[in-house]
Amino acid sequence: MTKEEIQKEVKQIKNIYKSYLDRLLVLRQQQDKIIIDFSEVLKNKKIEKIKKQLSSL
């Protein structure tokens, strides 16, 4: 393998790795949003439950 071929392979690997990291970041952001949304839903459900309990007093 020539030096140029090695450099080309290295560049391809770097591009693939960068693409992987970019995708990982996007997935992490999506995961964080899902967790935040789910937490908000749980919080709202709990608030509603407390309100119902208080209104029945």
Phi, psi and omega in degrees: 000135181275167180299320180295319179295319179297315180298321178295317178297316180299317179297318178297317180296318178299318179295319178296316180296317177299316178299318178299313180296320177298315180295320178299319178297315179298316180295322178296318179296319178296318179299314179300319179296318179298316180296316179297315179298317180296318178300319180295317178298315179298317179299315180296320178297317180296318178300315179298318180297316179297317178300317179297318179296318181291323181289336180279350180284000000 
